Amino acid sequence: GFEEAGKIFHNQRLIYTDYETLKKALGKYLSHFDFEYLFIKGDAPLHHAPGFGLLYLWELPFLLTGLVFIIKKGINRYTLILPIWFLVAPLPTAVTREAPHAVRSELILPMFQVFTAIGIFKVFEIIKKESRWVWLPAILLAITILMVNHAYYLHQYYVHTNFELSKNWIYGRKEAVAFTEKIKGDFDKVLVSMQVDMPYIFWLFYTKYPPQQYLASGGTVSGGFEDCRNHFDKYEFRNFDYNRLPADQKLLLVGVPKNFPPDANILKTIYYLDGTEALKIAVNKYRNNDR
C-alpha cells in the first residue's frame, strides 16, 4: 500500500528523489578526501589514535606526486583500475548516516598506498640523478621526518589512547564483572542496565559461562542490541528504574551513573582512565535488612 511505497521512495538511499539529500550525499562523499580527515583528525576516536589522522603527514607529498604522475602519464587499460577504485570506494558510505567513516570506506586504503608508493619511486628516481650532495641529504631528511612522525603516532597510540579514549573502548566492564561475581551469592538477582552497552556479551565472556549451559537456558534472544530478554545464572540484562524496583527481593544493580538517583545505595564506582565515572554498582531498597 501507500506505507510500503513511502518506505521505498522516501529514504536516504534513493538520493535522486531529493536535491537536499543529493547534496548531503555528495558532501559525505567528498569528505573522504578531506585533508583534516585524512591527516589531522580522522573520523571518530574509535578508529584511530587521538590527534592523528588516518595517514601519516609524511605520505602527503608522495601521495600527491603519485596522483600527478598517474594523471600526467595518462590513463590506459593497465592503470584504469586505479582511479576507478579510488573514486568508487567511498560511494557506499556517502548514503549512510555517518560519513566520513574509516571502517565503511576501508576499501579505498590500497589506493592511498599505491599512489604513495608510486610517488616515492618517482621522487627518488629524480633525485638519484643528482650528485650525492643532493640525494643523500634528501634521503636523510625524509627518514628523519618519517621517524618523527611515526614516533608521534606511537606516543599518541600507546600513551594517549588509553587515557583519553577508555570510554570509547568501553572500559570498566571487566572490573564490573569481577565485582558482581564476587558478591552475587548474597543477592536474589543481578540486574545489568542495557545502557552498559550490550552487557550480556561482557558478562558471558568474563565469567567464562559454559556455552552449552547458556544455550540450554535459551541462549541469546535475537531482538537487536537493546533487547531486554537476555539472562543467565543470576544475571538479567534489562533497563530498570531504581525507585520502582521490587522491595521484596535483594537486587544487585549495575548501570551507568544516570541510572541511579543521588540517594542510591552505591557499593562501587568504576572510573574511566581519565577519572570520569564509568559504571556504578548498587543495591536496591529492599525491606528485609536481616538477610
C-alpha positions as CSV (number, residue, x, y, z in Angstrom):
1,G,0.0,0.0,0.0
2,F,0.9,3.7,0.5
3,E,3.1,2.9,3.5
4,E,5.2,0.4,1.6
5,A,5.6,2.8,-1.3
6,G,6.7,5.5,1.1
7,K,9.4,3.3,2.6
8,I,10.7,2.7,-0.9
9,F,10.8,6.2,-2.3
10,H,11.4,8.3,0.8
11,N,14.7,7.1,2.2
12,Q,18.2,8.5,2.0
13,R,19.4,5.7,-0.3
14,L,17.3,7.0,-3.2
15,I,19.3,10.2,-3.5
16,Y,17.8,11.2,-6.8
17,T,14.4,11.9,-5.2
18,D,15.6,14.9,-3.2
19,Y,18.1,17.7,-4.1
20,E,19.0,18.3,-0.4
21,T,19.6,14.6,0.1
22,L,21.7,14.5,-3.1
23,K,23.8,17.5,-1.9
24,K,24.2,15.8,1.5
25,A,25.4,12.6,-0.1
26,L,27.8,14.5,-2.3
27,G,29.2,16.3,0.8
28,K,29.7,12.9,2.5
29,Y,31.4,11.5,-0.5
30,L,33.8,14.4,-0.8
31,S,34.6,14.3,2.9
32,H,36.6,11.1,2.4
33,F,39.2,13.2,0.6
34,D,39.3,16.0,3.1
35,F,42.8,16.9,4.4
36,E,41.8,17.2,8.0
37,Y,40.0,13.8,7.9
38,L,43.0,12.0,6.2
39,F,45.9,13.6,8.1
40,I,44.8,15.5,11.2
41,K,41.7,14.2,13.0
42,G,40.3,11.2,11.2
43,D,36.6,10.4,11.7
44,A,35.9,9.0,15.2
45,P,38.0,8.3,18.2
46,L,37.3,4.6,18.0
47,H,39.1,4.2,14.7
48,H,42.5,5.8,15.4
49,A,44.8,7.4,17.9
50,P,43.7,10.9,19.2
51,G,45.2,13.9,17.4
52,F,46.1,11.7,14.4
53,G,44.6,11.2,11.0
54,L,44.3,8.0,9.0
55,L,47.5,8.6,7.1
56,Y,51.0,9.9,8.0
57,L,51.7,13.5,7.1
58,W,55.0,12.4,5.5
59,E,52.9,10.5,3.0
60,L,51.2,13.6,1.6
61,P,53.9,14.9,-0.8
62,F,54.5,11.4,-2.1
63,L,50.7,10.7,-2.4
64,L,50.3,13.9,-4.5
65,T,53.3,13.1,-6.6
66,G,51.8,9.7,-7.3
67,L,48.5,11.1,-8.3
68,V,50.1,13.7,-10.5
69,F,52.2,11.1,-12.2
70,I,49.2,8.9,-13.0
71,I,47.2,11.8,-14.4
72,K,50.1,13.2,-16.4
73,K,51.1,9.7,-17.7
74,G,47.6,9.2,-18.9
75,I,45.1,6.5,-18.1
76,N,45.4,3.3,-20.1
77,R,43.9,-0.1,-19.9
78,Y,46.6,-1.1,-17.3
79,T,46.1,1.8,-15.0
80,L,42.4,2.5,-15.4
81,I,41.5,0.3,-12.3
82,L,43.4,2.8,-10.1
83,P,41.3,5.9,-10.5
84,I,38.1,3.9,-10.7
85,W,38.9,2.1,-7.5
86,F,39.9,5.4,-5.8
87,L,36.7,7.2,-6.8
88,V,34.2,4.4,-6.3
89,A,35.3,3.1,-2.9
90,P,33.7,6.0,-0.8
91,L,30.3,5.7,-2.6
92,P,28.7,3.2,-0.2
93,T,29.4,5.4,2.8
94,A,28.0,8.5,1.1
95,V,24.5,7.2,1.6
96,T,24.9,6.2,5.2
97,R,24.3,8.3,8.3
98,E,27.9,8.6,9.4
99,A,30.5,9.9,7.0
100,P,33.4,10.0,6.5
101,H,33.7,6.6,8.1
102,A,37.1,4.9,8.2
103,V,35.8,1.4,8.5
104,R,33.0,1.6,6.0
105,S,35.3,3.0,3.4
106,E,38.4,1.0,4.1
107,L,38.2,-0.5,0.6
108,I,39.9,2.7,-0.5
109,L,43.0,2.0,1.5
110,P,45.1,0.2,-1.0
111,M,44.9,3.1,-3.4
112,F,46.5,5.5,-0.9
113,Q,49.3,3.1,-0.5
114,V,49.7,2.5,-4.2
115,F,49.8,6.2,-5.1
116,T,52.2,6.9,-2.2
117,A,54.5,4.1,-3.4
118,I,54.4,5.4,-6.9
119,G,55.2,8.9,-5.6
120,I,58.2,7.6,-3.5
121,F,59.5,5.7,-6.5
122,K,59.3,8.8,-8.8
123,V,60.8,11.2,-6.3
124,F,63.8,9.0,-5.7
125,E,64.1,8.3,-9.4
126,I,64.5,12.0,-9.9
127,I,66.9,12.8,-7.0
128,K,69.2,9.8,-7.7
129,K,70.2,11.6,-10.9
130,E,71.7,14.4,-8.8
131,S,75.0,14.3,-7.0
132,R,75.2,12.6,-3.7
133,W,75.4,16.0,-2.0
134,V,71.8,16.4,-3.1
135,W,70.2,13.0,-2.8
136,L,72.0,11.9,0.4
137,P,70.7,14.9,2.5
138,A,67.3,14.5,0.9
139,I,67.1,10.8,1.9
140,L,68.3,11.6,5.4
141,L,65.7,14.4,5.7
142,A,62.9,12.1,4.5
143,I,64.0,9.3,7.0
144,T,64.1,11.9,9.9
145,I,60.6,13.2,9.1
146,L,59.3,9.7,8.8
147,M,60.8,8.7,12.2
148,V,59.5,11.8,14.0
149,N,56.0,11.3,12.5
150,H,55.9,7.7,13.4
151,A,57.3,8.3,16.9
152,Y,54.5,10.8,17.4
153,Y,51.9,8.2,16.3
154,L,53.3,5.6,18.7
155,H,53.1,8.2,21.6
156,Q,49.5,9.1,20.7
157,Y,48.5,5.4,20.4
158,Y,50.2,3.9,23.4
159,V,50.0,6.8,25.8
160,H,47.0,9.0,24.9
161,T,44.6,6.4,23.6
162,N,44.2,4.5,26.8
163,F,43.9,7.7,28.9
164,E,41.6,9.7,26.6
165,L,39.5,7.1,24.9
166,S,38.9,4.4,27.5
167,K,35.2,5.4,27.3
168,N,35.1,4.7,23.6
169,W,36.6,1.3,24.2
170,I,34.0,0.5,26.9
171,Y,36.5,0.3,29.7
172,G,35.3,-1.0,33.1
173,R,33.2,-4.0,32.1
174,K,35.8,-6.5,33.2
175,E,36.1,-4.8,36.6
176,A,32.3,-4.8,37.0
177,V,32.0,-8.5,36.1
178,A,34.7,-9.4,38.7
179,F,32.9,-7.4,41.4
180,T,29.4,-8.8,40.7
181,E,30.8,-12.4,40.5
182,K,32.4,-12.0,43.9
183,I,29.2,-10.9,45.8
184,K,26.3,-12.2,43.6
185,G,25.7,-15.0,46.1
186,D,24.3,-12.5,48.6
187,F,21.6,-11.4,46.1
188,D,18.5,-12.8,44.5
189,K,19.3,-11.3,41.1
190,V,21.8,-9.1,39.4
191,L,20.2,-6.6,37.0
192,V,22.5,-5.0,34.5
193,S,21.2,-2.0,32.6
194,M,21.2,-2.1,28.8
195,Q,22.9,1.3,28.8
196,V,26.1,-0.5,29.8
197,D,26.3,-1.4,26.0
198,M,25.3,-4.9,25.1
199,P,26.3,-6.1,28.6
200,Y,25.4,-9.7,28.3
201,I,28.3,-10.2,26.0
202,F,30.8,-8.9,28.5
203,W,29.3,-10.9,31.4
204,L,29.3,-14.1,29.4
205,F,32.9,-13.6,28.3
206,Y,34.5,-12.5,31.6
207,T,32.6,-15.1,33.7
208,K,33.5,-17.8,31.2
209,Y,30.0,-19.1,31.4
210,P,29.7,-22.5,29.7
211,P,28.2,-22.1,26.2
212,Q,26.3,-25.4,26.5
213,Q,24.7,-24.3,29.7
214,Y,23.9,-20.9,28.2
215,L,22.3,-22.4,25.1
216,A,20.3,-24.9,27.3
217,S,18.8,-22.0,29.2
218,G,17.7,-20.3,26.0
219,G,20.8,-18.6,24.6
220,T,20.8,-15.1,23.2
221,V,17.5,-13.5,22.2
222,S,17.6,-12.3,18.6
223,G,15.9,-8.9,19.0
224,G,18.5,-6.3,18.5
225,F,21.1,-4.5,20.6
226,E,18.5,-3.2,23.1
227,D,16.6,-6.4,23.7
228,C,15.9,-6.8,27.4
229,R,15.2,-10.5,27.5
230,N,18.7,-12.0,27.8
231,H,19.6,-13.7,31.0
232,F,21.8,-16.4,32.5
233,D,22.6,-17.6,36.0
234,K,21.5,-14.7,38.4
235,Y,22.0,-12.1,35.7
236,E,19.2,-10.3,33.9
237,F,20.1,-7.7,31.3
238,R,17.4,-5.1,31.1
239,N,16.7,-1.5,32.0
240,F,15.4,-0.6,35.4
241,D,14.0,2.3,37.4
242,Y,15.9,2.4,40.7
243,N,12.9,3.9,42.6
244,R,10.4,1.4,41.2
245,L,12.2,-1.9,41.8
246,P,10.5,-4.5,44.0
247,A,11.4,-4.2,47.7
248,D,10.8,-7.9,48.5
249,Q,14.0,-9.0,46.6
250,K,17.6,-8.1,47.3
251,L,18.9,-6.9,43.9
252,L,22.4,-6.1,42.8
253,L,22.3,-3.4,40.2
254,V,24.9,-2.4,37.5
255,G,24.4,0.7,35.4
256,V,25.8,4.0,34.1
257,P,25.8,6.9,36.6
258,K,22.5,8.3,35.3
259,N,20.7,5.1,36.2
260,F,21.0,5.9,39.9
261,P,19.5,8.8,42.0
262,P,21.7,10.7,44.5
263,D,20.4,8.6,47.4
264,A,21.1,5.2,45.8
265,N,23.0,2.7,47.9
266,I,26.2,2.6,45.8
267,L,28.6,-0.3,46.6
268,K,31.2,0.6,44.0
269,T,32.0,3.2,41.4
270,I,34.2,2.3,38.4
271,Y,36.1,5.1,36.7
272,Y,37.4,5.5,33.2
273,L,41.1,6.1,33.0
274,D,40.6,9.8,32.6
275,G,38.9,9.9,36.0
276,T,35.3,10.3,34.9
277,E,32.7,7.9,36.2
278,A,32.1,4.8,34.0
279,L,29.8,2.4,35.9
280,K,28.1,2.2,39.3
281,I,27.1,-0.9,41.2
282,A,24.4,-0.5,43.8
283,V,21.8,-2.3,46.0
284,N,18.1,-1.7,45.7
285,K,15.8,-0.6,48.5
286,Y,14.8,-3.9,49.9
287,R,12.8,-4.5,53.1
288,N,14.4,-7.5,54.7
289,N,17.6,-6.0,56.2
290,D,18.4,-9.2,58.1
291,R,19.4,-11.1,55.0
